[in-house]
Amino acid sequence: MKRFEGKVAIVTGGGGGIGSAISRRLAQEGALVVVSDMNGEAAGVVAADIEAVGGVAVAFAADISQKDACFRLVENAVALKGRVDVLINNAGINRRGNLLSLTDDDWHVSFTVNLDSMFHLCRAVIPHMIAAGGGAIVNTASQWGLYPAPNHIAYNTTKAAVAAFTQNLARDYAPDKIRVNAVCPGEIHTPMLEAGVKRSGRTIADLDKLVPFGRIGKPEEVAALVAFLASDEAAFMCGSLVEITGAQAVA
Ligand SMILES: NC(=O)c1ccc[n+]([C@@H]2O[C@H](COP(=O)([O-])OP(=O)(O)OC[C@H]3O[C@@H](n4cnc5c(N)ncnc54)[C@H](O)[C@@H]3O)[C@@H](O)[C@H]2O)c1
């Protein structure tokens, strides 16, 4: 399938576990992918891998906790072909802690990276999408934003806010044919999850047992969902929060 032929897509956190899978998937389906990450080297590796198998990708280092960097990212993407059709707001961080154990910095940086970045990136990209007659935005929320896991109050609250932000944006810009949706993944095997597992002293096998499906998810499985939501096949999906959890969310 080539659902993104001729389209330009930005993926934030494109050097990470889920973001690299999304970047590869969109490129396989014909998109010119702007693989963006604070870790410019990781973004470069993903872009080079995409090009090595015949795709088209550009790496762009950007720390999206900075408003200026968000606007620069979008302007650089627009400069490639005069348009941005798809924005995947995927980058995120997970600071562990409850109300009393978190630092002020943990709280603020969680909001800056997980939520404020989406505010700035969407403000930068939406005027271009309106001018082009539409577009698609997919935000990465989390199962924990809907059903909080213990000891992650900052992360969970930012992801609940991402869900609300998604619904508000969808409501406001649906008349402009901009579809905004969010994915709410459960446990997905990525570097972020590995770091969490290490901190908690658990193993991947322990997590597998918590999922009714019998295993945690793969980045490629989230990428397939994101690609669907970003594609014209999801033409009437706007304002949806789609869970992808192997039934853990309903366990
Ligand atoms: N892995 C999971 O189980 C899981 C579950 C639910 C939601 N999510 C969400 O999925 C998204 C991707 O997570 P992942 O598991 O692939 O994690 P990851 O750590 O593998 O990737 C995250 C990427 O974001 C980048 N990043 C972090 N801060 C940034 C910043 N300020 N500017 C630019 N880039 C920055 C990192 O460099 C990294 O490459 C996150 O939003 C995360 O909250 C993950």
The ligand as an ORCA input file, in Angstrom:
! r2SCAN-3c Opt
* xyz 0 1
  N       6.718      2.408     25.314
  C       5.545      2.399     25.878
  O       5.172      1.428     26.573
  C       4.598      3.550     25.699
  C       3.290      3.406     26.137
  C       2.392      4.455     25.967
  C       2.805      5.628     25.360
  N       4.099      5.742     24.961
  C       4.479      7.009     24.341
  O       5.013      6.754     23.063
  C       5.899      7.809     22.692
  C       7.213      7.213     22.224
  O       7.797      6.506     23.304
  P       8.850      5.332     23.145
  O       8.403      4.256     24.043
  O       9.122      5.070     21.719
  O      10.098      6.016     23.867
  P      11.606      6.219     23.416
  O      12.277      6.740     24.634
  O      12.123      5.018     22.732
  O      11.484      7.375     22.327
  C      11.181      8.706     22.650
  C      11.989      9.602     21.747
  O      11.622     10.955     22.050
  C      12.801     11.727     21.998
  N      12.662     12.926     22.829
  C      12.548     13.009     24.169
  N      12.530     14.284     24.566
  C      12.600     15.040     23.426
  C      12.643     16.431     23.169
  N      12.618     17.331     24.156
  N      12.734     16.854     21.889
  C      12.782     15.954     20.885
  N      12.783     14.616     21.064
  C      12.691     14.169     22.327
  C      13.887     10.813     22.547
  O      15.188     11.235     22.161
  C      13.489      9.478     21.962
  O      14.140      9.217     20.739
  C       6.045      8.685     23.943
  O       5.180      9.804     23.825
  C       5.568      7.772     25.052
  O       5.076      8.482     26.150
  C       5.010      4.737     25.118
*
